[in-house]
């Protein structure tokens, strides 16, 4: 019997379209002999839809078609099964799923929100748990944890949008303790959305104005000199980790932009509104890169070592991509950020180690099942009910003056 895999993607995020590309790439590469792949598309207005038509990229050119022909559903636990039920009358069950596979990017989906829902209803799912997802999406949290763990990071400062609106001079003074040029980022978005590189205070103000359009928390970091950007994927959990090949990402810009990652880069470029996802191209797979990266042996080993430690200390799970900054002159390595659900699932990094996309997806699903079993092995509730006989003891009134107060 095939395993029913519900692939969840889309959502209310500025990376909505990127998620669609990543999900369609994955669904087209899953082992059809082993898995029954069920698309679960979440619209920008948080409506959930399913239907085989959603596996075709053409459908997303006209979203009205999804509402017309797709089935608007909710996912919940019902009598031992996890079912997708129609929201409209008659509220029939469309199908059930065995495991959820979130392929989502950005705020409101990748950041623990979706994972929290899945965990609350008890369904097995692929990837990091709630905690790993939260710290994997918030650059301030992840930097603080890495700093505490003694991992190499660049100097940074952060603030809330309200801090800046209430006292911009104080925020600028705080940031000015860093050495220019600096890079400004919304703390909880990805795909290089809202990012600016600033060489002075005037550009800093412009960069902050841009970033606060996307997030309430802003992080500012020192730019690494003689920069070489490399990425590596890590697969596993807190017990075991393994690493992919290392890539050097290339860009004509000061940092890898949204266009570099998803629009430009040659073969993966949108042509006539179409993305060639069936061929495994497009998305992050289309970005310009050197793969494998040409690194000195000691630098390569340093990146691998720090990557696994960075993954473990955040409590990450599944298949994550970790981005590094290297000062190529000083030969210094800095861990920059982790992507809990990377664009295109970073399949190209594993391909370079002779792990094809289909095998990668199979490994991720198997790891999700194993992590689910580990969660079940822990105690999360007690059989005893402290409220039994509560009414007979006078309820809340009977607690007045009691030495055994609830704390």
Buried (B, 14 or more C-beta within 10 A) or exposed (E): EEBBBBBBBBBBBBBBBBBBBBBBBBBBBBBEEBBBBBBBBBBBEEBBBBBEBBBBBEBBEEBEBBEEEBBBBEBEEEEEBBBBBBEEEEEEEBBBBBBBBBBBBBBBBBBBBBBBBBBEEEBBBBBBBBBBBBBBBBBBBBBBBBEEEEBBBBEBBBBBBEBBEEEEEEBBEBBBEBEBBBBBBBBBBBBBBBBBBBEEEEBBBEBBEBBBEBBEBBBBBBBBEEBBBBBBBBBBBBEEBBBBBBBBBBBEEBBBBBBBBBBBBEEBBBEEEEBBBBEBBBBBBBBBBBBBBEBEEEBBEBBBEBBBBBBBBBBBBBBBBBBBBBBBEEEBBBBBBBBBBBBBBBBBBBBBEEBEBBBBBBBBBEBBBEBBEBEEEEEEEEEEEEEEEEEEEEEEEEEEEEEEEEE
